[in-house]
Amino acid sequence: MAVLQRKIDNILREWKVKEDKKPLVIKGCRQCGKTFSVKNFAAQNYDNVIYINFMEMDEYNIAFEKSRRIDDIILNITTIMEDKVKFEEGNTCLILDEIQECPEARASLKFFKLDGRFDVIATGSLLGVKGYGHSKSSIPVGYETIVNMYPLDFEEFLWANGIPSAAIDKLRECMETLTPVPEAIHDRMRQLLLYYTIVGGMPEVVQSFVSTKNMQTVLELQRNIIDQYEDDMLKYADDSDKPRIRECFESIPKQLAKENKKFQYSLVRKGGKASQFAGSLQWIEDAGIICRCHNLSITELPLDGNAVNDVFKVYMVDTGLFVSMLEDGTQLDILRGNLFGYKGAIFENLIADIFTKMRRKLYYFRKDSGLEVDFVIRYEGECTLIEVKASSGNVKSTKTILAHPEKYHVHHAIKLGDVNIGQNGQMTILPLYMAFLLDKT
């Protein structure tokens, strides 16, 4: 079985060659591929790899408890390990997997940095979530480099499905020159985008899809992951938060089914309020499962400065997991185009997935007057409107905003739809599958 090509590999290689580097901490939701990528990288780049998984090997906690001296920690580790291991200066990688299970190990990263003899990579699925039970004092601020890792993004999914870099370069060339994509490439990309909408980017799920094309197996794997997420909510959250966290999580499909997709606590539970559920929603976000899309008070840069903190939409970080939360048969409906009212929610979540994995913060614009734009991004130095249309669809709000630049300070918009490339005045029309190429800020 071929190894999935991941962008984190480049980050790891760049980190390794840095002078005076800090221990690397890779954060991400469960099963997004952190452990595999780190172990694979270490095996290829170091003669000595020491691997500790604190979730499976809690006996190693004691190795970090009594002393912060690196020589003491090494002595403890080598004593506990049954296999012969070797710490060799300059050629050893210590992997501390699921480091959230051992706060003392997290605190030790400062001392590994000061010592400087060994490269250390830590991973964590639930770092910093509310109710986890370890204090902020265990975080070695200034002595570690933190990288967020996501499930496979759309470009990585294309690689997994054999799309060569030359084809992706051709797409970018077409986008930049506003030239229609050749029909054969266009049809294949449309098909792969629908597959990505259903499959998403969880490595195990993608690997299964690439190998078998069995959508029933894909769905079973996705729902197993959802079950594990819900188990985490029960295992790690404060007792008082557990039911509320689960209620927030399970309300997401209902939230996105509305015409106004603003997250409403009253939909989580009848009469629900922010004071009851805000912390629970934050727990799910900190676990890397969801992302928020904040409303803007005005369509101006900087977007973050104009975001309304308490008015937001919530999307699943992984589109495949979102689709798996919907009723049976949704996968087939997506492939056949039979989605009706729910089509908007699915394709909005798809674009939220793509933008989030590009490390874009999410914003939208909605006014009580009825104006609403799906997403607003900084693109090529300008505030740019993004409309997402699974079919043709009208863009009345966007046209209204573009017609009044003196009021809204917007001069360009992009419509993403099931179309080829085109231009309509100030609006650029692009296929949905080109969203991942909107990477210029």
C-alpha positions in Angstrom: 0.0 0.0 0.0 1.5 3.3 -1.1 2.3 5.9 1.6 0.2 9.0 1.4 2.1 12.1 0.5 1.6 14.8 3.2 2.5 18.5 3.3 3.6 18.0 6.9 6.6 16.1 5.5 8.0 19.4 4.1 7.5 21.1 7.5 9.4 18.3 9.2 12.3 18.5 6.8 12.6 22.3 7.1 12.5 22.0 10.9 15.2 19.4 11.0 17.8 21.5 9.2 17.2 24.7 11.3 20.0 25.7 13.6 19.1 26.1 17.2 15.7 24.6 16.7 13.1 24.1 19.3 11.2 20.9 20.1 8.4 20.5 17.6 4.8 20.1 18.8 2.3 18.9 16.2 -1.3 19.5 17.2 -4.3 18.0 15.4 -7.6 16.1 15.8 -7.4 12.4 16.4 -6.6 10.2 13.4 -5.4 13.0 11.1 -2.1 11.2 10.6 0.3 12.8 13.1 1.8 9.7 14.5 2.4 8.0 11.1 3.9 11.1 9.5 6.3 11.7 12.5 7.4 8.1 12.8 7.9 7.7 9.0 10.0 11.0 8.9 12.1 10.0 11.9 12.8 6.5 10.5 14.1 8.1 7.3 16.2 10.8 8.9 17.7 9.5 12.1 19.8 6.4 13.1 18.2 6.4 16.5 14.5 6.8 17.1 12.9 6.5 20.6 9.1 6.4 20.5 6.9 6.8 23.6 3.1 6.9 23.3 1.8 8.2 26.7 -1.7 6.9 26.0 -0.6 3.3 25.5 2.6 3.4 27.7 1.6 5.4 30.8 4.5 3.7 32.8 6.8 6.3 31.1 5.1 9.2 32.9 7.4 8.5 35.9 10.5 9.1 33.7 9.6 12.8 33.6 8.3 13.3 37.1 11.2 13.5 39.5 13.8 15.6 37.6 14.0 18.0 34.7 17.7 17.2 34.1 17.9 15.6 30.6 20.5 13.1 31.7 18.1 11.9 34.4 15.2 11.6 32.0 17.4 9.7 29.5 18.5 7.3 32.3 14.8 6.8 33.3 13.7 6.1 29.7 16.5 3.7 28.9 15.9 1.8 32.2 12.2 1.4 31.6 12.5 0.4 27.9 13.0 -3.3 27.4 14.4 -2.8 23.9 18.0 -1.5 23.7 17.8 2.2 22.8 20.6 4.7 22.3 20.6 8.4 22.7 23.3 9.7 20.4 23.9 13.5 20.3 22.9 15.0 16.9 21.5 11.8 15.5 18.6 10.9 17.8 14.9 11.8 17.5 12.7 11.4 20.6 9.0 11.1 19.7 6.6 11.9 22.5 3.2 10.8 21.2 -0.1 11.9 22.8 1.9 14.2 25.1 -1.2 15.7 26.6 -1.4 12.6 28.7 1.9 13.6 30.5 2.1 17.3 31.5 5.6 16.7 32.9 6.8 15.6 29.5 5.4 18.7 28.0 7.2 20.8 30.6 10.4 18.9 29.9 10.5 20.3 26.3 12.1 23.5 27.7 15.0 21.6 29.1 15.4 19.5 25.9 15.7 22.8 24.1 18.3 24.2 26.5 20.2 21.0 26.4 20.2 20.9 22.6 21.7 17.4 22.1 18.6 15.7 20.8 15.7 16.4 18.4 12.3 16.1 20.0 8.9 15.9 18.3 5.7 15.8 20.3 2.2 15.2 19.1 -1.1 15.9 20.8 -4.8 15.4 19.9 -6.4 17.2 22.9 -3.8 19.8 23.8 -5.4 22.6 25.7 -9.0 21.5 25.6 -11.2 22.7 28.4 -11.4 20.2 31.3 -8.3 18.2 30.4 -6.9 18.8 33.8 -3.4 20.0 33.4 -2.3 23.6 34.1 -0.9 26.1 31.7 2.3 26.1 33.8 3.2 22.8 32.0 3.4 24.6 28.6 7.0 25.7 27.9 6.2 29.0 26.3 9.0 30.2 24.0 10.7 26.8 24.0 8.7 24.9 21.5 7.5 25.3 17.9 3.8 24.5 17.5 2.4 23.3 14.1 -1.3 22.5 13.5 -1.9 19.5 11.4 -5.2 18.7 9.6 -6.6 15.7 7.8 -5.6 15.5 4.1 -6.5 18.7 2.2 -8.0 18.6 -1.3 -4.6 18.8 -3.0 -3.2 15.9 -0.9 -6.4 14.0 -1.9 -5.6 14.7 -5.5 -2.0 13.3 -5.0 -3.5 10.2 -3.4 -5.7 9.7 -6.4 -2.8 9.9 -8.9 -3.2 13.4 -10.1 0.2 14.7 -11.2 1.6 18.0 -10.2 1.7 19.0 -13.9 -2.2 18.8 -13.9 -2.4 21.0 -10.8 0.1 23.5 -12.4 -2.2 23.6 -15.5 -5.2 24.4 -13.3 -3.3 27.3 -11.7 -2.3 28.6 -15.1 -5.9 28.5 -16.3 -7.1 30.3 -13.2 -4.5 33.1 -13.5 -5.1 33.6 -17.3 -8.9 33.1 -17.0 -8.7 30.4 -19.6 -11.3 27.6 -19.5 -9.9 24.3 -18.2 -9.6 21.6 -20.9 -12.7 19.5 -20.8 -11.0 16.2 -19.9 -9.2 17.7 -16.9 -12.4 19.7 -15.9 -14.6 16.6 -15.8 -12.0 14.6 -13.9 -11.6 17.4 -11.3 -15.4 17.7 -10.9 -15.6 14.0 -10.2 -12.7 14.0 -7.7 -14.2 17.0 -5.9 -17.5 15.1 -5.3 -15.5 12.1 -4.0 -13.6 14.4 -1.7 -16.8 15.9 -0.4 -17.9 12.4 0.6 -14.6 10.9 1.6 -12.8 13.9 3.2 -9.3 13.7 4.4 -8.9 11.2 7.3 -5.9 9.1 6.2 -7.4 5.7 6.9 -10.6 6.7 5.1 -8.7 8.1 2.1 -6.5 5.0 1.9 -9.5 2.8 1.9 -11.2 4.8 -0.8 -8.1 4.8 -3.0 -7.7 1.0 -2.5 -11.3 -0.2 -2.8 -13.6 2.6 -3.9 -16.1 1.0 -1.5 -18.3 3.8 -0.2 -19.9 1.6 2.4 -16.5 0.9 4.0 -15.7 4.6 3.8 -18.9 5.4 5.7 -18.2 2.8 8.4 -14.7 4.1 9.0 -16.0 7.7 9.2 -18.7 6.8 11.7 -16.2 4.9 13.8 -14.1 8.1 14.0 -17.2 10.1 15.0 -17.9 7.5 17.7 -14.3 7.9 19.0 -14.7 11.6 19.1 -17.8 11.2 21.2 -16.0 8.8 23.4 -13.3 11.4 23.9 -16.0 13.9 24.9 -17.2 11.5 27.6 -13.7 10.5 28.7 -11.8 13.8 28.9 -14.3 16.6 29.5 -15.5 17.8 32.9 -18.4 15.8 34.1 -20.7 18.8 34.1 -19.7 19.5 30.4 -20.1 16.1 29.0 -23.8 16.1 27.9 -23.5 19.7 26.7 -20.5 19.0 24.5 -22.2 16.1 22.9 -25.4 18.1 22.3 -23.4 20.9 20.6 -21.6 18.4 18.4 -24.8 16.6 17.3 -26.6 19.9 16.6 -24.1 20.8 13.7 -26.2 19.3 10.9 -29.3 21.1 12.1 -27.4 24.3 12.4 -26.3 24.2 8.8 -29.6 23.0 7.4 -31.1 26.5 8.2 -31.3 29.2 5.6 -29.5 31.5 8.1 -26.7 29.2 9.2 -25.7 31.3 12.3 -25.0 29.0 15.2 -27.9 29.2 17.6 -27.6 27.7 21.1 -31.4 27.4 21.2 -31.1 24.7 18.5 -28.7 22.7 20.7 -31.4 22.4 23.3 -34.7 24.3 23.5 -34.1 27.4 25.5 -30.4 26.9 25.3 -28.1 30.0 25.9 -24.5 30.9 25.3 -23.9 30.9 29.1 -24.8 27.2 29.1 -23.1 26.0 25.9 -20.3 28.4 24.9 -17.6 26.5 26.8 -18.8 23.2 25.4 -18.6 24.4 21.9 -15.1 25.8 22.6 -14.0 22.3 23.8 -15.0 20.8 20.4 -13.1 23.5 18.6 -10.0 23.1 20.7 -10.1 19.4 19.9 -9.7 20.3 16.2 -13.1 18.9 15.1 -14.9 22.1 14.1 -14.0 25.5 12.8 -15.9 28.8 13.3 -16.8 31.3 10.6 -17.3 34.7 12.1 -19.7 37.4 10.7 -18.1 40.7 9.8 -19.5 44.0 10.9 -18.1 45.6 7.7 -16.4 44.3 4.6 -13.0 45.8 5.2 -9.5 44.7 6.0 -8.3 43.6 8.4 -10.9 41.0 8.6 -10.0 39.8 12.1 -10.5 43.3 13.4 -14.0 43.5 12.0 -15.2 40.1 13.1 -18.2 39.9 15.4 -17.1 37.5 18.2 -20.5 36.2 19.2 -22.1 35.8 15.7 -20.7 32.8 13.8 -21.4 29.7 11.8 -19.8 26.3 12.7 -18.5 23.9 10.2 -16.8 20.5 10.5 -13.1 20.7 9.7 -13.4 17.5 7.6 -16.1 17.5 5.0 -16.2 13.7 4.9 -17.0 13.4 8.6 -19.7 16.0 8.2 -21.4 14.0 5.4 -21.1 10.8 7.5 -23.2 12.6 10.2 -26.1 13.0 7.8 -28.7 10.3 6.9 -27.9 7.2 5.0 -28.0 7.7 1.2 -26.5 11.2 1.3 -23.3 10.0 -0.3 -25.2 8.7 -3.3 -27.3 11.9 -3.5 -24.2 14.0 -3.7 -22.8 11.9 -6.6 -26.2 12.1 -8.4 -26.8 15.8 -7.6 -30.1 15.1 -5.7 -29.5 17.2 -2.6 -32.2 19.9 -2.9 -32.3 22.2 0.1 -29.3 20.6 1.9 -27.0 21.2 -1.1 -25.9 24.6 0.2 -24.9 23.3 3.6 -22.7 20.5 2.2 -20.9 22.6 -0.3 -20.4 25.5 2.1 -18.8 23.0 4.5 -16.7 21.7 1.7 -15.2 25.2 1.0 -14.8 25.8 4.8 -12.8 22.5 4.9 -10.6 23.6 2.0 -10.0 27.1 3.4 -9.3 25.9 7.0 -6.8 23.3 5.8 -5.1 26.2 3.9 -4.8 27.8 7.3 -7.3 30.6 6.4 -9.5 32.0 9.1 -13.1 31.9 8.1 -15.4 35.0 7.8 -18.8 35.7 6.2 -21.0 38.8 5.9 -24.7 39.0 6.8 -26.8 42.0 7.5 -30.4 42.1 8.9 -31.4 43.7 5.6 -31.0 40.3 3.9 -27.5 40.8 2.4 -25.5 37.6 2.8 -22.2 36.4 1.4 -21.0 32.9 2.1 -17.3 33.7 2.8 -15.1 36.8 2.8 -11.3 36.4 2.4 -8.2 38.5 2.0 -7.0 37.7 -1.6 -4.2 39.5 -3.4 -4.3 42.3 -0.8 -8.0 43.0 -1.1 -11.2 42.2 0.7 -12.8 39.6 -1.6 -16.3 38.1 -1.5 -16.7 34.4 -2.1 -20.0 32.9 -3.2 -20.5 29.1 -3.2 -23.0 27.8 -5.6 -23.4 24.0 -6.0 -25.4 24.8 -9.2 -25.9 28.0 -11.1 -27.5 30.0 -8.4 -27.9 33.8 -8.2 -25.5 36.1 -6.4 -27.8 39.0 -5.7 -26.1 40.1 -2.4 -22.7 40.1 -4.0 -23.9 42.2 -6.9 -25.5 44.7 -4.5 -22.2 45.0 -2.6 -20.1 45.4 -5.7 -22.5 48.1 -7.0 -21.7 50.3 -3.9 -17.9 50.3 -3.5 -18.1 53.6 -1.6 -20.2 51.9 1.1 -18.8 48.4 1.2 -15.1 49.0 0.1 -15.2 45.8 -2.1 -14.2 45.7 -5.7 -13.9 42.0 -6.5 -15.8 38.8 -5.9 -15.3 35.2 -6.8 -18.2 32.8 -7.6 -17.4 29.1 -7.0 -19.8 26.8 -8.8 -20.2 23.7 -11.0 -18.9 25.7 -14.0 -15.8 26.3 -16.0 -13.7 29.5 -15.7 -15.3 32.8 -16.7 -15.5 36.5 -15.9 -18.6 38.8 -15.4 -17.5 42.3 -14.7 -15.9 42.5 -11.2 -16.8 38.8 -10.6 -14.5 36.0 -11.4 -16.2 32.7 -12.0 -14.3 29.5 -11.0 -15.1 25.8 -10.7 -15.6 24.7 -7.1 -12.5 22.5 -7.3 -10.3 25.6 -7.7 -10.9 26.9 -4.2 -7.7 25.3 -3.0 -5.7 27.5 -5.4 -7.0 30.7 -3.8 -3.8 30.9 -1.6 -2.6 34.4 -2.3 -3.1 36.9 0.5 
